[in-house]
Amino acid sequence: MKIKCYSVRVESVRDISDKCCLVRGFNGSESLIPKSQIYGQDTEVGKSDAYWISEWILEQKSLQYSNKKVAYFDKDSGDMLPRITITQHIPEIIINKEIIPDANLIR
């Protein structure tokens, strides 16, 4: 089963217990997030720390996040699934031209 996660830029992540973390955003909001809903650190972000957090827990919490960077994770293994985008190419319509052969080339 795949789980939709967003990359959330955070100011700090602090362990509260074995099963919970206190996540603080840049706007000052703090939320308690279960460790089972944090799928690891987003290494593509260079300016600050970012973590992959599941969508359904973010909807329940007051943590600030953007829905621009999305990834899917396997629930059992916790591995990121490959990003696949499907695009459909619709070719433009070409109108056939009537071509008259050159009389000098005909036998």
Order of alpha helices (4+ residues) and beta strands (2+ residues): beta-beta-beta-beta-beta-beta-alpha-beta
